[in-house]
Amino acid sequence: MGKRGIIVHPHELDDKWVEDAAEAKLNVMGLHPVGGVDAHLTLESAIHFHLLPESRRLFKKLESKGMQVEYEAHAMRWLLPRDVFASAPHFFRMDEEGNRKDDFNLCPSQPEALDFIADRAEQLARMLTVNSDRYFFWLDDVPGIKCHCEKCRSLSASDQQLLAVNAILRGVRRFNVHAKVCYLAYMDAIQCPEKVAPVEGVFLEYAPFYRDSHRPLFDPECEKNVQEVAALEKLLGHFGRRDAQVLEYWMDNSRFSGWTKPPRYMPLDEQVMAEDVKAYRKLGFESITSFGCYLGQDYRELYGEAPVIRYGELLREEN
């Protein structure tokens, strides 16, 4: 059965979100710690949030309504903390001038670095226990930060990400033998890997971040969108359509608000979404979700109901 989801910030989750998601007939509630350069800090906060009695109550309520809970987080700076640099600088990426940098991501050609993030991924999975076998531990939320060491320089950002994802899966499966881990086709890594193959259990999550959200994604007259979909068929061929998921922005009011509070009013562009969903289904995507951030209590107090029910209807429409 395909997944129909919505993704919100953990601190936005409340009874109203649970009730709306259930009425919209969604079956996944994703929790997304705020991204950006401080994503490791918001992930740490999400770990604390996960332990709260109120969070446990909401998770049980979601499960009682037939929904899975999943975390989707930019996790690499948490998986490889920056204070490790003093002891193991070779774990970290090299810039184009030949300097090891403790800023973002890692050197995925170092087996010890991959072993380290595998161990940390196991720890993270144990702390963020959910009722799903799917894990979304993404690389850092910054473009242009791949490794340029001698072993890595011939590898694209996509190949480097996939090396890391394969290692993350290895670690998570020590905790959950049924685990699957996503490769996030996003920013630099929206191109298809050329030199690295996914291990069994790695699935595609396609997130066209640079798209024009006010034009249908497959509009041949929209240059931004043409670029975002250019590698999609190759990605589906490389990872397979089984378990492949779309991560979209139709409901992402954080995006439409410029990632700044207070949130703006967000009407759902139903025509664009309907055309996109139809195209995605035709390509073979069974699972589709969208960010739905900045639509919590503060949004409702300012503007009333968010268009969650209509979003769910559009996901279920037969095309």
C-alpha positions as CSV (number, residue, x, y, z in Angstrom):
1,M,0.0,0.0,0.0
2,G,1.3,3.4,-0.9
3,K,2.0,6.1,1.7
4,R,0.1,9.3,1.9
5,G,1.8,11.6,4.3
6,I,2.4,15.0,5.7
7,I,5.6,16.3,7.4
8,V,5.5,18.9,10.2
9,H,8.0,20.2,12.8
10,P,7.9,18.2,16.0
11,H,6.9,21.1,18.1
12,E,3.9,21.8,15.8
13,L,2.3,18.3,16.4
14,D,-0.8,18.5,18.4
15,D,-4.3,16.9,18.7
16,K,-5.6,19.1,15.9
17,W,-2.9,17.9,13.5
18,V,-3.7,14.3,14.4
19,E,-7.4,14.8,13.8
20,D,-7.0,16.6,10.5
21,A,-4.5,14.1,9.2
22,A,-6.9,11.3,10.1
23,E,-9.8,13.0,8.4
24,A,-7.6,13.6,5.3
25,K,-7.1,9.8,5.3
26,L,-3.3,10.1,5.6
27,N,-1.4,7.1,6.8
28,V,2.0,8.7,7.7
29,M,2.8,11.6,10.0
30,G,6.4,12.7,9.4
31,L,8.3,14.8,11.9
32,H,11.0,17.1,10.5
33,P,13.4,18.9,12.9
34,V,14.1,22.3,11.4
35,G,16.8,22.1,8.7
36,G,19.6,24.4,7.8
37,V,23.1,24.8,9.3
38,D,21.8,24.1,12.9
39,A,19.9,20.9,12.0
40,H,22.1,18.9,14.4
41,L,20.8,21.0,17.2
42,T,17.1,20.8,16.2
43,L,17.6,17.0,15.9
44,E,18.9,16.9,19.4
45,S,15.8,18.8,20.5
46,A,13.6,16.3,18.6
47,I,15.3,13.5,20.6
48,H,14.2,15.3,23.8
49,F,10.7,15.9,22.4
50,H,10.4,12.2,21.6
51,L,10.8,11.3,25.3
52,L,8.0,13.6,26.5
53,P,4.8,12.0,27.9
54,E,2.7,14.3,25.7
55,S,4.6,13.2,22.6
56,R,4.1,9.5,23.5
57,R,0.4,10.2,23.9
58,L,0.2,11.8,20.5
59,F,2.1,9.0,18.9
60,K,-0.3,6.4,20.4
61,K,-3.2,8.5,19.1
62,L,-1.7,8.6,15.6
63,E,-1.2,4.8,15.7
64,S,-4.8,4.3,16.8
65,K,-5.9,6.1,13.7
66,G,-3.9,3.9,11.4
67,M,-0.9,6.3,11.0
68,Q,2.8,5.6,11.1
69,V,5.2,8.1,12.7
70,E,8.5,8.8,10.9
71,Y,11.3,11.2,11.5
72,E,12.8,12.9,8.4
73,A,15.9,14.8,9.5
74,H,19.2,16.3,8.2
75,A,21.3,14.2,10.5
76,M,24.9,14.1,9.3
77,R,26.3,16.8,11.7
78,W,24.7,14.7,14.5
79,L,26.0,11.4,13.2
80,L,29.5,12.9,12.9
81,P,29.8,15.5,15.6
82,R,32.2,18.3,14.8
83,D,34.2,17.8,18.0
84,V,35.5,14.5,16.5
85,F,37.6,16.6,14.1
86,A,40.4,17.1,16.7
87,S,40.9,13.3,17.0
88,A,40.0,12.2,13.4
89,P,40.3,15.0,10.9
90,H,40.4,12.4,8.1
91,F,36.8,11.6,8.8
92,F,35.8,15.0,7.4
93,R,35.6,16.4,3.9
94,M,38.4,18.0,2.1
95,D,37.8,21.3,0.3
96,E,39.1,22.1,-3.2
97,E,42.2,23.7,-1.7
98,G,43.2,20.4,0.0
99,N,42.1,21.4,3.6
100,R,40.1,19.1,5.8
101,K,37.0,21.0,7.0
102,D,34.8,20.4,10.0
103,D,31.8,22.2,8.6
104,F,29.4,19.7,6.9
105,N,29.1,16.1,5.9
106,L,32.1,13.8,5.8
107,C,34.8,12.0,3.7
108,P,32.9,9.0,2.5
109,S,36.0,7.3,1.2
110,Q,37.2,6.7,4.7
111,P,36.0,3.3,6.0
112,E,36.5,4.4,9.6
113,A,34.3,7.4,9.0
114,L,31.5,5.2,7.5
115,D,31.8,2.8,10.5
116,F,31.5,5.8,12.8
117,I,28.3,7.1,11.3
118,A,26.9,3.5,11.1
119,D,27.3,3.2,14.8
120,R,25.7,6.6,15.4
121,A,22.8,5.8,13.1
122,E,22.1,2.7,15.2
123,Q,22.1,4.9,18.3
124,L,19.8,7.4,16.7
125,A,17.3,4.7,15.5
126,R,17.2,3.3,19.1
127,M,16.4,6.7,20.5
128,L,13.8,7.6,17.9
129,T,11.8,4.5,18.1
130,V,8.8,4.6,15.7
131,N,6.1,2.2,14.4
132,S,7.7,2.2,10.9
133,D,10.6,0.4,9.3
134,R,11.5,3.4,7.1
135,Y,14.3,5.8,8.2
136,F,15.1,9.2,6.8
137,F,18.5,10.2,8.1
138,W,19.7,12.7,5.6
139,L,23.0,14.4,4.9
140,D,23.5,18.1,5.8
141,D,21.2,20.7,4.4
142,V,23.8,22.7,2.5
143,P,24.8,22.6,-1.2
144,G,28.3,22.5,-2.5
145,I,30.0,20.7,0.3
146,K,31.1,17.4,-1.1
147,C,34.6,16.0,-0.4
148,H,37.5,16.7,-2.8
149,C,40.1,14.3,-1.4
150,E,42.1,12.2,-3.8
151,K,39.7,9.2,-3.4
152,C,36.5,11.3,-3.4
153,R,37.1,13.9,-6.1
154,S,36.0,11.6,-8.9
155,L,32.7,10.9,-7.1
156,S,29.7,13.2,-7.5
157,A,27.7,14.5,-4.6
158,S,25.2,11.8,-5.3
159,D,27.7,9.0,-5.2
160,Q,29.2,10.4,-2.0
161,Q,25.7,10.6,-0.4
162,L,25.0,7.0,-1.4
163,L,28.2,5.7,0.2
164,A,27.0,7.3,3.4
165,V,23.4,6.1,3.1
166,N,24.6,2.5,2.6
167,A,26.6,2.8,5.8
168,I,23.7,4.3,7.7
169,L,21.5,1.4,6.7
170,R,24.1,-1.1,7.9
171,G,24.0,0.6,11.3
172,V,20.2,0.9,11.6
173,R,19.8,-2.7,10.7
174,R,21.6,-3.7,13.9
175,F,18.6,-2.3,15.7
176,N,15.9,-3.2,13.2
177,V,16.6,-6.0,10.8
178,H,13.7,-4.9,8.6
179,A,14.9,-1.3,8.3
180,K,15.0,0.6,5.0
181,V,16.8,3.9,4.6
182,C,16.1,6.6,2.0
183,Y,18.5,8.2,-0.5
184,L,17.4,11.8,-0.6
185,A,17.5,13.1,-4.2
186,Y,17.7,16.8,-3.3
187,M,19.9,19.8,-4.0
188,D,23.3,18.6,-5.3
189,A,22.3,15.0,-5.0
190,I,19.2,15.2,-7.2
191,Q,21.4,13.8,-10.0
192,C,21.6,10.0,-10.3
193,P,24.7,8.3,-8.8
194,E,27.0,6.9,-11.5
195,K,29.6,4.9,-9.6
196,V,27.9,3.7,-6.4
197,A,25.0,1.2,-6.3
198,P,22.4,1.1,-3.5
199,V,22.5,-1.9,-1.2
200,E,19.3,-3.8,-0.7
201,G,17.0,-1.7,1.6
202,V,17.9,1.7,0.3
203,F,15.0,3.4,-1.5
204,L,14.6,6.7,-3.4
205,E,13.0,9.8,-1.9
206,Y,12.7,12.5,-4.5
207,A,12.5,16.1,-3.3
208,P,12.8,18.7,-6.1
209,F,13.8,21.6,-3.8
210,Y,14.7,24.1,-6.6
211,R,11.4,23.7,-8.4
212,D,9.0,26.5,-9.1
213,S,6.1,25.5,-6.9
214,H,3.7,27.7,-8.8
215,R,4.1,25.8,-12.1
216,P,3.5,22.1,-12.6
217,L,6.7,20.1,-12.1
218,F,6.7,18.6,-15.5
219,D,5.9,21.9,-17.4
220,P,8.4,21.9,-20.3
221,E,8.3,25.7,-20.4
222,C,9.6,26.1,-16.8
223,E,13.4,26.0,-16.8
224,K,13.7,25.4,-13.1
225,N,11.4,22.4,-13.2
226,V,13.0,21.0,-16.4
227,Q,16.3,20.9,-14.5
228,E,14.8,19.3,-11.4
229,V,13.2,16.4,-13.4
230,A,16.0,15.8,-15.8
231,A,17.5,12.9,-13.8
232,L,14.2,11.5,-12.5
233,E,13.9,8.5,-14.9
234,K,17.5,7.6,-14.2
235,L,17.0,7.8,-10.5
236,L,14.0,5.5,-10.7
237,G,16.0,3.1,-12.8
238,H,19.0,3.1,-10.4
239,F,17.0,2.7,-7.1
240,G,13.9,1.0,-8.5
241,R,10.2,2.1,-8.1
242,R,9.6,-0.2,-5.1
243,D,9.2,1.9,-2.0
244,A,10.1,5.1,-4.0
245,Q,8.6,8.2,-2.4
246,V,8.0,11.8,-3.5
247,L,8.7,14.5,-1.0
248,E,7.0,17.7,-2.2
249,Y,6.4,21.2,-1.1
250,W,2.7,21.8,-2.0
251,M,1.8,22.3,1.7
252,D,5.2,23.7,2.9
253,N,4.3,27.0,4.4
254,S,7.8,27.4,5.8
255,R,9.0,27.6,2.2
256,F,6.2,30.0,1.2
257,S,6.9,32.1,4.3
258,G,10.6,32.4,3.6
259,W,11.4,30.2,6.6
260,T,10.5,33.2,8.8
261,K,7.7,33.5,11.4
262,P,5.0,34.7,11.7
263,P,3.6,32.4,9.0
264,R,2.0,33.8,5.9
265,Y,-1.4,32.8,4.6
266,M,-1.0,29.7,2.3
267,P,-3.7,28.8,-0.2
268,L,-3.1,25.3,-1.7
269,D,-2.4,25.5,-5.4
270,E,-4.8,22.7,-6.3
271,Q,-4.2,22.7,-10.0
272,V,-0.5,22.4,-9.7
273,M,-0.8,19.7,-7.1
274,A,-3.3,17.7,-9.1
275,E,-1.2,17.8,-12.2
276,D,1.9,16.8,-10.2
277,V,0.2,13.9,-8.5
278,K,-1.1,12.6,-11.8
279,A,2.4,12.7,-13.3
280,Y,4.0,11.1,-10.3
281,R,1.5,8.2,-10.3
282,K,2.1,7.7,-14.0
283,L,5.9,7.4,-13.3
284,G,5.1,4.6,-10.7
285,F,5.4,6.5,-7.4
286,E,3.0,4.9,-4.9
287,S,4.1,6.9,-1.9
288,I,3.7,10.7,-1.8
289,T,4.2,13.2,1.0
290,S,4.7,16.9,1.4
291,F,6.2,19.2,4.0
292,G,3.4,20.8,5.9
293,C,5.4,23.1,8.2
294,Y,4.3,26.4,9.6
295,L,0.6,25.3,9.6
296,G,0.3,24.6,13.3
297,Q,-1.5,26.4,16.1
298,D,0.0,29.9,15.3
299,Y,-1.2,29.5,11.6
300,R,-4.7,28.5,12.7
301,E,-4.9,31.4,15.1
302,L,-4.1,33.9,12.3
303,Y,-5.9,32.4,9.3
304,G,-8.1,29.5,10.4
305,E,-8.0,26.0,9.0
306,A,-5.1,24.9,6.9
307,P,-6.2,23.0,3.7
308,V,-5.2,19.6,5.0
309,I,-8.5,17.8,4.1
310,R,-8.3,19.0,0.5
311,Y,-4.6,18.0,0.3
312,G,-5.6,14.4,1.3
313,E,-8.4,14.4,-1.3
314,L,-6.0,15.3,-4.1
315,L,-3.6,12.5,-3.0
316,R,-6.4,10.0,-3.3
317,E,-8.0,11.2,-6.5
318,E,-8.0,8.6,-9.3
319,N,-6.1,9.8,-12.4
